[in-house]
Amino acid sequence: MIRVVNLRKSLGDQKILRGVDLMIPKGKITAIIGRSGGGKSILLKHLIGLIRPDSGEIWVGGEEITSLTRRALSRVKTRFGFLFQGAALFDSMTVFENIAFPLREKTEHAEKAIRAKVEETLREVGLEGVGEKYPGELSGGMKKRVGLARAMILHPEIMLFDEPTTGLDPVMEHVIDRLIQACHGGSNCTGVLVSHNISEVFAIAHHVAMLHHGIIIAQGTPEEIRASVHPVVRQFIHGEIEGPMQDALEGEG
């Protein structure tokens, strides 16, 4: 579904992506792992065209998107749903209005159909009856579920999840993980999940890639990643920063 070829991006003097090569299989959930601040979220935003690379290629369903015009890129973006790390809700809109926003912007549905669809989606994420509340009245977990509902309401082919469980308690982490699995299972969409939560990754991902020092150092099934002999991969998974990983981190400084 998505192929990234030698993707490079610098922000000022800092090289964030140093030649990323990545294959994201269709109809599967791919997790991109790596330490915080390593460029995972920036890579994710490249996939949907929110950030333009300095060089390299991004192929989405056979179409190279980095050189597209703004209008052509807007067409490609309709294939995506994006759950932002902070949910990115409109504070001045109710929960109902937040979720209805994509339907009103991108479809010609009648208001009655929009209301029915939003209420159905609220039930799917366990938020029935909260449509008239505002984001400021919601807990962190509820905001994440509203963001997920808004991202999935158009049934996109590709769903992007940026640190979907960061800041949540273990119970709500489990809820969000199950919703991501249900979203994928219900539509067989292609999912891309950015996370540094190893237990979350191995619970829901079909394919895993590790981003380290601006490149993908390993990718494969969860079983293949667990069995990796790469010292940085092994030490990241086990939560250690000694030996080769410590040397690598010191070398980055």
Backbone bond lengths (Angstrom), bond angles and torsions (degrees), N, CA, C in turn:
res aa  C-N    CA-C-N  psi(-1)  N-CA   C-N-CA  omega(-1)  CA-C   N-CA-C  phi
1 M - - - 1.458 - - 1.529 111.51 -
2 I 1.351 116.87 -43.99 1.462 120.68 179.87 1.527 108.93 -131.95
3 R 1.331 115.49 135.73 1.462 120.83 177.03 1.522 108.39 -131.64
4 V 1.319 116.08 125.24 1.462 122.78 179.41 1.523 108.21 -108.99
5 V 1.346 116.32 129.64 1.458 121.19 -174.74 1.527 109.98 -125.92
6 N 1.331 116.30 114.60 1.464 123.67 172.85 1.526 112.30 47.91
7 L 1.329 116.39 48.84 1.463 121.89 -176.31 1.528 110.39 -78.76
8 R 1.325 115.53 130.28 1.463 121.49 -178.29 1.521 110.03 -131.01
9 K 1.349 115.07 138.11 1.454 120.43 178.04 1.521 109.91 -152.03
10 S 1.330 115.79 130.27 1.461 122.09 174.01 1.518 108.92 -119.13
11 L 1.321 115.65 145.25 1.459 122.00 172.76 1.519 106.86 -116.42
12 G 1.327 116.25 105.46 1.452 120.26 -172.02 1.516 109.47 65.55
13 D 1.310 116.96 -128.15 1.465 121.34 179.27 1.525 112.93 -89.09
14 Q 1.333 116.51 -2.59 1.465 120.24 -175.76 1.523 110.93 -94.00
15 K 1.337 116.13 122.33 1.460 121.06 176.56 1.522 108.63 -84.67
16 I 1.335 116.08 114.86 1.461 121.15 -176.60 1.528 110.68 -92.48
17 L 1.311 116.41 -54.24 1.461 122.16 177.43 1.522 107.89 -112.53
18 R 1.333 116.78 126.45 1.460 121.64 -169.08 1.523 113.37 -115.77
19 G 1.322 116.56 23.21 1.459 120.92 -178.82 1.523 111.24 121.27
20 V 1.332 115.47 59.13 1.468 121.34 -176.24 1.527 110.26 -78.79
21 D 1.318 115.81 128.09 1.463 123.59 171.77 1.520 107.55 -119.68
22 L 1.328 116.22 123.80 1.465 119.64 -172.88 1.519 110.52 -151.21
23 M 1.327 115.87 136.76 1.464 122.48 174.62 1.523 108.34 -113.52
24 I 1.327 116.88 127.26 1.461 122.14 178.91 1.527 107.85 -114.90
25 P 1.330 117.88 109.00 1.469 120.50 -174.31 1.527 112.74 -71.41
26 K 1.314 115.30 146.86 1.455 122.24 -179.11 1.527 110.92 -69.52
27 G 1.333 115.84 138.51 1.450 121.17 174.34 1.512 115.04 74.84
28 K 1.332 117.97 11.56 1.457 122.70 -179.57 1.529 109.49 -121.74
29 I 1.336 115.79 164.27 1.460 121.00 172.09 1.527 107.75 -99.32
30 T 1.314 115.58 118.86 1.466 122.08 177.02 1.516 109.00 -104.70
31 A 1.319 116.59 129.87 1.465 121.55 177.21 1.521 109.45 -105.91
32 I 1.328 116.04 132.56 1.459 122.25 173.66 1.521 106.95 -105.60
33 I 1.323 115.96 116.01 1.455 120.86 -176.67 1.530 110.06 -111.15
34 G 1.314 115.26 168.34 1.458 121.36 179.87 1.512 109.41 150.67
35 R 1.314 115.92 166.27 1.458 119.25 -175.76 1.531 111.30 -69.84
36 S 1.323 115.64 157.00 1.462 121.66 -179.36 1.531 110.50 -59.18
37 G 1.322 116.20 141.06 1.455 121.32 179.64 1.505 114.22 78.94
38 G 1.342 116.99 10.66 1.459 120.37 -176.89 1.510 115.69 -91.16
39 G 1.333 118.63 2.56 1.453 121.20 176.21 1.515 115.23 101.97
40 K 1.336 118.59 9.39 1.463 120.61 -177.46 1.535 111.56 -63.50
41 S 1.330 116.13 -47.69 1.462 119.53 -178.81 1.522 111.37 -66.69
42 I 1.320 116.83 -35.43 1.463 120.23 177.48 1.525 110.24 -65.13
43 L 1.321 117.29 -40.79 1.462 120.75 175.98 1.517 110.31 -61.00
44 L 1.330 117.59 -43.58 1.457 121.63 -179.32 1.527 110.99 -60.49
45 K 1.324 117.20 -42.16 1.463 120.80 -178.96 1.523 111.89 -69.06
46 H 1.345 117.09 -25.72 1.465 119.41 173.32 1.524 110.89 -65.50
47 L 1.337 117.03 -35.57 1.463 120.27 -174.58 1.522 112.64 -63.32
48 I 1.324 116.38 -29.39 1.458 120.57 -178.39 1.529 111.91 -102.34
49 G 1.329 116.45 1.25 1.456 120.11 176.39 1.512 114.65 84.02
50 L 1.343 118.40 14.39 1.464 120.15 176.49 1.520 111.27 -74.15
51 I 1.326 116.98 -23.89 1.461 123.07 175.80 1.529 107.91 -128.32
52 R 1.309 116.52 137.03 1.468 121.53 176.23 1.529 109.16 -93.01
53 P 1.322 118.47 135.86 1.462 120.21 179.55 1.520 111.94 -76.70
54 D 1.328 116.02 162.33 1.458 120.09 171.46 1.525 110.32 -72.71
55 S 1.335 115.67 -36.47 1.467 121.17 175.90 1.518 108.39 -162.09
56 G 1.326 115.49 168.28 1.453 120.74 -179.06 1.521 111.93 108.17
57 E 1.311 116.04 178.12 1.455 122.12 -176.00 1.526 110.64 -129.09
58 I 1.348 114.86 147.75 1.457 122.01 171.60 1.525 107.20 -131.45
59 W 1.321 115.65 116.83 1.457 121.75 -179.65 1.524 109.10 -104.45
60 V 1.325 116.39 124.66 1.462 121.92 177.61 1.521 107.80 -118.03
61 G 1.332 116.03 109.94 1.460 119.92 -179.85 1.513 113.37 56.42
62 G 1.324 117.66 36.36 1.455 121.15 178.24 1.514 115.30 89.59
63 E 1.341 117.94 2.83 1.463 121.52 -179.67 1.524 109.76 -117.57
64 E 1.327 116.82 126.35 1.462 121.62 179.50 1.532 107.91 -81.77
65 I 1.358 117.57 122.26 1.461 120.24 -167.61 1.523 114.91 -103.00
66 T 1.331 119.04 -12.03 1.466 118.96 -172.95 1.527 112.82 -69.55
67 S 1.317 117.47 -22.56 1.461 120.69 -177.89 1.528 112.65 -106.09
68 L 1.327 117.86 9.13 1.456 120.63 -177.77 1.529 111.53 -72.18
69 T 1.309 116.38 152.84 1.457 121.14 171.09 1.527 109.43 -68.58
70 R 1.325 115.84 165.16 1.466 119.59 -179.57 1.530 110.78 -59.37
71 R 1.333 117.13 -41.08 1.468 119.88 -179.47 1.524 111.09 -65.39
72 A 1.330 117.02 -44.03 1.461 120.44 179.54 1.521 111.18 -65.61
73 L 1.334 116.74 -37.49 1.462 120.36 178.78 1.527 110.41 -67.29
74 S 1.324 117.47 -36.09 1.464 120.73 177.06 1.524 111.01 -60.25
75 R 1.319 116.31 -37.12 1.466 120.54 177.25 1.517 110.89 -64.17
76 V 1.333 117.15 -42.22 1.464 121.08 179.02 1.522 110.39 -65.07
77 K 1.331 117.15 -37.95 1.465 120.89 -177.28 1.521 112.54 -62.23
78 T 1.340 117.42 -24.65 1.460 119.33 179.11 1.519 111.79 -65.52
79 R 1.326 117.53 -14.94 1.462 120.99 178.19 1.521 112.07 -82.09
80 F 1.348 116.89 -8.72 1.455 122.24 -173.59 1.520 112.73 -109.86
81 G 1.330 115.07 150.01 1.454 123.24 161.78 1.516 106.88 -120.74
82 F 1.328 117.93 147.42 1.462 120.86 -174.26 1.528 108.89 -136.12
83 L 1.331 116.47 118.16 1.461 121.56 170.48 1.518 107.72 -96.45
84 F 1.342 116.34 106.27 1.455 121.51 -178.51 1.521 110.72 -73.25
85 Q 1.321 115.60 156.70 1.455 121.46 -177.06 1.529 111.94 -56.58
86 G 1.313 117.65 -41.53 1.457 121.14 -179.96 1.515 113.56 -98.38
87 A 1.332 117.91 16.35 1.473 125.77 -178.37 1.529 112.31 73.88
88 A 1.355 118.16 -33.82 1.475 123.02 175.35 1.526 112.38 54.66
89 L 1.334 116.10 46.08 1.457 120.45 178.18 1.527 110.39 -80.78
90 F 1.320 115.74 156.58 1.458 121.45 175.29 1.529 107.78 -83.65
91 D 1.336 117.04 111.94 1.462 120.95 -174.31 1.523 112.89 -63.01
92 S 1.335 116.74 -28.74 1.463 120.15 -176.90 1.524 112.92 -84.00
93 M 1.332 117.17 -3.87 1.463 121.88 -179.96 1.518 110.27 -108.09
94 T 1.320 116.48 148.87 1.452 120.57 173.47 1.528 109.75 -69.51
95 V 1.332 114.92 169.23 1.465 120.01 175.29 1.528 109.90 -56.21
96 F 1.337 116.75 -46.12 1.464 120.49 179.00 1.522 111.14 -57.08
97 E 1.324 117.24 -47.77 1.460 121.21 -177.34 1.522 111.77 -65.68
98 N 1.345 117.27 -37.17 1.461 120.56 176.16 1.523 111.33 -59.59
99 I 1.328 116.40 -47.15 1.464 119.88 -176.69 1.525 111.03 -72.25
100 A 1.333 116.51 -33.74 1.467 120.46 -179.78 1.519 112.63 -73.97
101 F 1.328 117.77 -18.42 1.461 121.95 -172.81 1.534 113.21 -52.21
102 P 1.357 119.76 -50.22 1.479 118.53 179.72 1.523 113.44 -61.78
103 L 1.323 116.96 -35.34 1.464 120.00 179.23 1.527 110.86 -65.52
104 R 1.324 116.26 -40.46 1.464 119.82 -179.26 1.520 112.17 -73.25
105 E 1.328 116.87 -31.56 1.456 120.83 -178.40 1.521 112.79 -80.44
106 K 1.341 117.50 -34.48 1.461 120.32 -167.97 1.526 115.02 -118.42
107 T 1.340 117.51 -0.75 1.460 119.76 178.45 1.527 109.46 -131.72
108 E 1.306 115.45 172.94 1.466 121.31 176.82 1.524 110.41 -114.63
109 H 1.331 116.52 27.61 1.454 120.71 -179.97 1.530 110.87 -62.73
110 A 1.320 115.38 144.93 1.460 120.54 173.30 1.523 109.46 -69.28
111 E 1.326 115.78 157.25 1.464 120.06 -176.41 1.528 111.73 -60.17
112 K 1.321 117.29 -35.29 1.462 120.37 178.72 1.521 110.87 -62.43
113 A 1.331 117.02 -42.19 1.463 121.58 179.63 1.532 110.41 -68.27
114 I 1.336 116.31 -37.72 1.464 120.17 178.47 1.525 109.83 -63.10
115 R 1.323 116.73 -45.34 1.468 119.85 -179.35 1.526 110.86 -61.45
116 A 1.323 116.57 -43.00 1.460 119.75 -179.79 1.521 111.35 -63.41
117 K 1.339 116.43 -40.65 1.466 120.88 -178.86 1.520 110.49 -67.93
118 V 1.324 117.98 -42.57 1.466 120.97 -179.85 1.531 110.03 -64.21
119 E 1.313 117.51 -43.49 1.464 120.38 -179.66 1.523 111.15 -64.25
120 E 1.338 116.43 -37.97 1.463 120.13 176.63 1.530 110.60 -63.44
121 T 1.326 116.45 -43.07 1.465 120.73 -178.95 1.521 111.25 -67.72
122 L 1.329 117.11 -37.91 1.464 120.56 176.23 1.527 110.69 -60.46
123 R 1.324 116.93 -40.00 1.463 119.85 177.43 1.527 110.67 -63.88
124 E 1.336 116.75 -39.08 1.459 120.94 -178.00 1.527 112.06 -62.95
125 V 1.335 117.12 -32.21 1.469 119.92 -179.30 1.526 112.23 -100.67
126 G 1.328 116.58 11.65 1.457 120.36 174.61 1.508 114.65 73.61
127 L 1.330 117.99 30.53 1.460 121.21 -177.86 1.525 112.15 -123.63
128 E 1.306 116.41 29.68 1.455 120.18 179.26 1.528 109.93 -59.64
129 G 1.333 116.15 132.48 1.461 120.62 177.28 1.508 115.87 92.76
130 V 1.346 118.42 -0.14 1.473 119.65 -178.86 1.531 111.91 -109.80
131 G 1.311 117.21 12.83 1.463 120.64 -175.44 1.511 115.06 -59.78
132 E 1.330 118.57 -27.25 1.466 120.75 -177.23 1.525 112.71 -92.28
133 K 1.305 117.90 -1.17 1.458 120.64 176.51 1.530 110.46 -77.87
134 Y 1.334 115.83 160.28 1.458 121.89 176.21 1.534 109.34 -103.79
135 P 1.344 117.67 155.44 1.467 120.10 -178.67 1.524 114.22 -51.13
136 G 1.333 117.73 -35.42 1.452 121.02 -179.73 1.516 114.03 -64.67
137 E 1.336 116.81 -15.16 1.460 121.22 179.47 1.527 112.35 -95.03
138 L 1.332 117.20 1.35 1.459 121.00 -173.19 1.521 112.04 -104.68
139 S 1.329 115.74 153.12 1.461 121.43 171.59 1.529 109.24 -75.88
140 G 1.348 115.93 169.89 1.459 119.53 179.25 1.516 112.45 -60.40
141 G 1.325 116.41 -41.45 1.461 119.83 179.91 1.514 112.67 -66.18
142 M 1.330 116.76 -37.46 1.464 120.35 177.99 1.523 110.78 -66.51
143 K 1.342 116.22 -39.77 1.464 119.27 178.14 1.530 110.70 -61.27
144 K 1.341 116.32 -41.92 1.465 119.78 178.98 1.528 110.43 -60.79
145 R 1.339 116.40 -40.79 1.457 119.48 -179.10 1.529 111.88 -69.13
146 V 1.324 116.72 -35.46 1.466 119.44 174.68 1.528 109.93 -64.59
147 G 1.344 116.04 -43.98 1.464 119.46 177.75 1.514 111.86 -60.55
148 L 1.328 116.50 -39.65 1.459 120.32 178.07 1.525 110.57 -66.11
149 A 1.323 116.95 -41.93 1.460 120.55 178.77 1.525 111.19 -60.74
150 R 1.338 116.38 -43.30 1.474 119.72 179.47 1.530 111.03 -65.41
151 A 1.346 116.47 -38.48 1.461 119.89 -178.14 1.531 112.35 -68.98
152 M 1.329 117.49 -31.64 1.452 119.76 -172.88 1.519 113.98 -99.62
153 I 1.343 118.27 -2.34 1.456 119.70 -171.00 1.538 112.95 -67.41
154 L 1.328 117.08 -24.00 1.472 119.96 177.47 1.528 112.11 -94.07
155 H 1.335 116.42 8.48 1.473 122.09 179.77 1.533 111.55 50.47
156 P 1.323 116.86 60.66 1.472 120.10 -177.55 1.523 111.84 -67.69
157 E 1.324 115.11 155.98 1.464 120.79 175.81 1.523 111.41 -69.49
158 I 1.337 116.19 -32.34 1.466 121.99 -174.28 1.519 108.53 -129.03
159 M 1.327 116.57 127.15 1.460 121.57 176.76 1.517 109.81 -113.27
160 L 1.336 116.99 130.76 1.454 123.19 177.85 1.528 108.76 -111.01
161 F 1.330 116.50 130.57 1.459 122.02 -177.70 1.531 108.75 -123.15
162 D 1.334 116.43 113.20 1.465 121.10 -178.17 1.525 109.45 -98.86
163 E 1.339 116.79 104.97 1.459 122.67 179.57 1.534 110.92 44.96
164 P 1.338 118.14 60.98 1.469 120.76 -170.80 1.517 115.15 -66.28
165 T 1.338 119.15 -19.54 1.461 119.92 -177.17 1.530 113.67 -115.45
166 T 1.325 117.71 8.40 1.462 120.37 179.30 1.533 110.78 -59.99
167 G 1.318 116.30 130.51 1.453 121.52 176.66 1.510 115.26 83.78
168 L 1.327 117.45 2.88 1.461 120.65 -178.69 1.523 110.83 -100.06
169 D 1.327 116.06 155.42 1.453 119.64 176.37 1.528 109.18 -76.21
170 P 1.342 118.64 164.33 1.471 121.26 -174.92 1.519 114.26 -57.03
171 V 1.337 117.49 -36.06 1.466 119.84 179.69 1.524 110.41 -64.84
172 M 1.340 116.68 -46.05 1.459 119.76 -179.39 1.526 111.52 -70.82
173 E 1.333 117.86 -31.87 1.464 120.24 173.30 1.525 109.85 -56.21
174 H 1.331 115.67 -45.92 1.467 120.65 -179.82 1.528 110.58 -62.37
175 V 1.329 117.42 -41.32 1.464 121.41 179.11 1.527 110.58 -60.37
176 I 1.340 116.43 -48.49 1.468 120.40 -178.59 1.536 110.58 -63.34
177 D 1.332 116.61 -41.98 1.465 119.87 178.91 1.528 110.97 -59.64
178 R 1.347 115.98 -42.87 1.467 119.41 -179.36 1.532 110.54 -66.59
179 L 1.342 117.04 -35.96 1.461 120.17 178.17 1.529 111.06 -66.45
180 I 1.334 116.44 -39.12 1.467 119.57 177.27 1.525 110.35 -63.14
181 Q 1.320 116.41 -43.33 1.455 120.00 177.76 1.523 111.36 -63.34
182 A 1.345 116.65 -40.90 1.458 120.21 179.70 1.520 111.33 -66.43
183 C 1.340 116.06 -39.08 1.469 120.82 177.20 1.513 110.43 -60.63
184 H 1.326 116.12 -45.35 1.457 120.73 179.23 1.521 111.19 -66.98
185 G 1.326 116.50 -45.97 1.459 120.12 -177.22 1.510 113.24 -65.76
186 G 1.348 116.73 -33.28 1.451 119.77 -177.63 1.512 114.38 -73.46
187 S 1.334 117.16 -27.81 1.466 120.21 -175.75 1.521 113.58 -123.85
188 N 1.343 116.93 -7.03 1.467 122.20 -176.37 1.519 111.44 56.33
189 C 1.341 115.55 35.24 1.460 119.25 179.41 1.529 109.40 -74.20
190 T 1.315 115.38 164.71 1.460 121.89 173.36 1.523 108.02 -87.40
191 G 1.330 116.88 127.25 1.457 120.62 -178.28 1.520 111.45 -114.83
192 V 1.329 116.18 141.96 1.466 121.94 173.59 1.519 107.05 -127.70
193 L 1.322 115.61 119.71 1.456 123.28 -173.65 1.521 109.82 -116.98
194 V 1.329 116.62 123.60 1.460 121.26 173.44 1.517 108.04 -98.63
195 S 1.325 116.70 126.70 1.459 119.62 -178.32 1.524 110.63 -161.09
196 H 1.348 114.74 152.17 1.458 118.70 167.61 1.529 109.60 -113.69
197 N 1.345 116.09 12.71 1.458 123.17 177.82 1.529 108.53 -90.26
198 I 1.318 116.16 99.76 1.466 120.78 -173.43 1.516 112.29 -63.19
199 S 1.335 118.26 -41.71 1.465 119.92 -179.63 1.519 110.99 -62.90
200 E 1.330 117.17 -38.48 1.459 121.60 177.56 1.527 110.65 -63.53
201 V 1.317 115.95 -45.66 1.461 121.04 -177.54 1.518 111.38 -59.74
202 F 1.321 116.55 -50.17 1.452 119.32 -176.29 1.526 112.62 -73.05
203 A 1.336 117.38 -15.20 1.461 120.29 178.28 1.522 112.28 -80.39
204 I 1.338 118.20 -32.00 1.467 118.70 -170.90 1.520 114.87 -124.86
205 A 1.334 119.48 -14.68 1.473 120.75 -174.06 1.524 112.10 -86.04
206 H 1.336 115.22 147.26 1.465 121.91 172.24 1.532 111.43 -98.01
207 H 1.329 115.77 -23.12 1.463 122.35 -175.40 1.520 106.78 -142.47
208 V 1.316 117.95 138.85 1.462 122.33 -175.85 1.521 109.41 -131.13
209 A 1.330 116.18 136.78 1.466 121.55 174.94 1.516 108.31 -130.44
210 M 1.331 116.92 137.99 1.466 120.44 179.23 1.517 110.52 -108.17
211 L 1.333 114.54 123.27 1.464 122.16 176.96 1.520 108.68 -97.19
212 H 1.328 116.01 123.23 1.461 120.41 -179.96 1.521 109.37 -144.19
213 H 1.315 115.69 128.26 1.464 121.10 178.59 1.533 111.76 55.37
214 G 1.353 115.26 36.13 1.456 120.88 173.25 1.504 116.66 83.88
215 I 1.337 117.90 5.71 1.465 120.54 177.66 1.527 108.90 -136.90
216 I 1.330 115.84 160.63 1.459 121.28 173.35 1.526 107.77 -84.10
217 I 1.332 115.83 115.99 1.466 118.81 -176.65 1.527 112.37 -95.88
218 A 1.349 117.19 -14.55 1.467 120.18 177.65 1.516 108.40 -162.21
219 Q 1.329 116.96 144.44 1.453 121.42 172.45 1.516 109.26 -153.28
220 G 1.327 115.10 147.86 1.458 120.83 -178.65 1.512 109.89 165.99
221 T 1.325 117.11 -166.63 1.454 121.18 176.55 1.531 109.04 -69.86
222 P 1.342 117.58 162.05 1.471 118.52 175.75 1.520 112.51 -54.29
223 E 1.322 116.95 -37.87 1.467 120.42 179.17 1.518 111.17 -64.49
224 E 1.343 116.45 -41.16 1.464 120.19 179.60 1.524 111.25 -67.20
225 I 1.329 116.85 -37.27 1.465 119.98 178.41 1.521 110.36 -68.49
226 R 1.318 117.16 -40.81 1.471 120.15 176.88 1.531 111.36 -60.28
227 A 1.343 115.58 -35.12 1.460 120.36 -176.71 1.524 112.68 -88.89
228 S 1.353 117.82 0.93 1.461 121.25 -177.57 1.528 111.00 -58.97
229 V 1.322 114.65 140.27 1.466 119.73 176.21 1.529 111.33 -95.97
230 H 1.331 116.89 -0.31 1.463 119.96 178.47 1.529 107.93 -64.33
231 P 1.329 118.79 124.09 1.467 120.21 -174.31 1.519 113.99 -61.96
232 V 1.335 118.40 -36.72 1.460 120.18 179.99 1.518 110.47 -67.30
233 V 1.338 117.13 -41.69 1.460 121.12 178.11 1.519 110.18 -62.21
234 R 1.312 116.62 -48.32 1.465 120.43 -177.61 1.525 111.73 -62.03
235 Q 1.310 116.57 -42.94 1.455 119.08 -177.74 1.527 111.92 -73.46
236 F 1.329 117.83 -31.29 1.461 120.18 175.61 1.524 110.45 -65.35
237 I 1.318 116.47 -44.87 1.458 120.99 -178.45 1.520 111.59 -63.03
238 H 1.321 116.40 -36.66 1.458 119.95 -177.88 1.528 112.78 -91.34
239 G 1.328 116.62 4.37 1.451 119.89 174.45 1.509 115.69 72.81
240 E 1.316 117.41 27.92 1.458 121.07 -178.84 1.523 110.04 -109.17
241 I 1.323 117.40 153.72 1.472 121.05 173.33 1.524 108.42 -134.74
242 E 1.305 114.83 54.94 1.455 120.18 176.86 1.525 108.99 -122.80
243 G 1.289 115.67 167.61 1.464 119.97 175.21 1.513 111.71 64.50
244 P 1.338 117.24 -132.12 1.466 121.23 -174.32 1.522 113.82 -58.76
245 M 1.367 117.89 -38.23 1.462 117.34 179.91 1.525 110.65 -67.19
246 Q 1.310 116.93 -42.49 1.464 119.75 178.30 1.524 110.12 -59.71
247 D 1.337 116.95 -42.38 1.466 120.48 177.74 1.516 110.38 -60.76
248 A 1.361 116.07 -40.98 1.461 119.87 -178.24 1.524 110.48 -66.22
249 L 1.339 116.15 -42.52 1.466 119.29 -179.66 1.518 111.30 -65.34
250 E 1.312 116.02 -40.82 1.468 119.41 177.21 1.512 111.60 -64.43
251 G 1.349 115.31 -36.67 1.457 119.45 178.66 1.507 112.62 -64.69
252 E 1.368 116.94 -31.96 1.475 120.44 178.10 1.507 111.07 -66.83
253 G 1.329 115.65 -32.33 1.486 118.15 -179.81 1.504 111.53 -72.31
